[in-house]
Amino acid sequence: MLPQLETERLLLKPRSEPDLDFVAALNADPQVMRYIAAIGDPAMGREGVAARSFLHVGRGLGYWTVFARTDESEPLGYVGLIPDGDDPEQAQISYRFAARHWGRGFAREAVGRLLRYGFETLDLPETHIVTHQQNAASLQLAARLGFEPDTTRDAPTIGDPPASAACFRQTRAGWRERAQAAIGLNAR
């Protein structure tokens, strides 16, 4: 079972069966899916989402539905920490939020909390983000969270029409260093 995670403003609840309709609705929104996949892609429909949502929970990996702490009746989006290829030491960050919630820092806060869980609880050596090269918001998020370009891997294709993705990585050591620097700055 995945743990519930919290931030100052958000609750990250492990994905449950009722969340699948919300995720399928996100995946049917052309604005949300602009840089991700074609609308109508079977992998993005409810059945495709259901098929992969709970596969890796036993390893501590999976998806969390994100809610505002002040209102748990409406999901804002979701974040995921999922396997990145066949290597059990590799994990990828996934995130998607309803367009009406963009620009409010929810993704940064939720993904930041997920990174803490991945590095501190699961002891992952590194995490990855794979995003569309034209998705300015995701590129900015990766940079703000301390991810660096990953030139060691072949970039998969993403989006509709398909384009080479931008790949980023963050090591546990780098994350800890940035976290310690942030604590030092906050103490001053």
N, C-alpha and C positions, 0 to 999 in steps of 0.2 A: 504494500500500500504506500502510495506517495504521501508525503507530509503536506499539510496546509502551510503555506508560507505567507508572511505578512511584511508590509512596509508601512511607512507612516500613513499613506493614503489608500493602500490597496490590500486586498485579500487575494491570494493565489490559491484556488481550490483545485485539487486533483480533478481532472476531467472525469465526468460521469456520463452515463447513457443519455440523460436529458440534455446535456450540453451539445450533443451531436447535431441537433436541429439548428442551434445557433451557429455552429461552425459551418454547416452546409449553407446557411444563409449568407455568412461572410464570404464564402467561396463562390457564391452566385452574384456578388456585387462587382460589376465591371470596374468601378473605381478602386476597390480593395485589391482586385486581382490583376490590375493593369500590368504589373511587373512580375507576376508569379506564374500564371498559367491561363490557358484559354477557359472561358466560361463554358460550362458543359463537359469539361474533362471528367470522365468517370472517377478518376482518382480523387477528385475534389468534391464529389457528391457525398451524401450521407453514408452510403454503403462503403465507399472508398475510405472515408475518414474513420468509420467504425472499424474497418479491417485493420488499421494500423494504430489506432489510438491507445491500445492497452497491451501491446506486444512486449514492451520492455520494462513494465512496472516492477517486476521482480528484481531488476538491476538498479532500481531507483531512477530510471529514465522514463519520460513520458511527457504529458501535456497538462497544463494548469489553465483553468478558466479564470480570468481576471475580473474582479469586481471592485467597485469603490467601497471603502470601509463604511461609508455613510449610507450606502444603498446596495444591498445584495440582491435586489430583485432583477436587475438588468446587467448582464455581462457587458464589459467594455471591449474585451478581446480575449486572446489567449497567448500563452508563451509555451514553448516546449524545449526540452533538453532531450535530444533524441540521438540514436546511434549515427555516427558519421562513417559510413562504409562498414567493412567487416571487422575492423580493429576494435576490440572492446574498450580500449583506452581512449578512443576518439569519440567526441560528442559534438553535436551541432546545435546551435541555438536557433529556434524557430519562433516567430511572433507574427501576430496579425491582429489588428484592432479595427473596430467599426470606424468608418470615415468620420462620423460625427465626434469621435473622441481623439482625433489626430491633433497634434500640436500642443498637447497639454502635459507632455512629459511622462505619460503613463507607460509607454514602451520602455523608456530609459529606466524608470524606477523598477518595473517588473523584471526586465532582463537583468538589471543589476542584482536584484535579489536572487534570481535564478543562478547567476554566476557564483554568488556566494555559496549557495547550496551545492553547486557542482564542484567547486574547489575545496570548500571546507568539509562538507559532509561526505561527498562521494570520492573526494581526493583525486579528481580527474587531473591529469597532467596538462591538458590544454582543451580549449573549446574553439569552435569554428562558427563563422557566419558566412553564408553563401547568399548573395543578393544580386539583383540586376544592376548592371553598370550605370543605368540612368535613374535609379531609384535614389534620389538625393537624400531623402529622409533616412533611409536605411544606411546609406554610406556615412551620413553624419552621426547616426546612432553608433555605428561600429567605432568610429573615431573617438567619440565622446567617452565610450566605455573602455577605451584603451586597446582595441583590436588593431593589429598591424596587418598589412597586406601579406597574404600567404602565396609565395611564389614557388612553393615546393610541390604543388598539386596542379593537375590539369583542371581547368575550369569547366564545369558542366554547363549545359545550356539551360536557360531559364526564360520564362516569359512567353508571350504570344504577340508578335512572332518571336521564335526562339533566338536568343543572343547569348554570347558567352557571359558567364557570371563573373562577378567580382568576389574573390575569396579572401577571407580574413581569419586570423588566428590570434588567440591569446593564451599565454602559458600561465600556469598556476603561479610560478615565481614572479612573473611580470604583474599579475593581478595583485598578489600580496604586496609587492613593492608600491604599486599605485594606491592600494588601500592604506598602507602605512603612511604614505605621503599625505593623503587626504586627512587622516586622523591628526597628523601633525599640524596641518593647516587649520583644521577646525579648532585645535586647542589654543591657537594663538589669538 
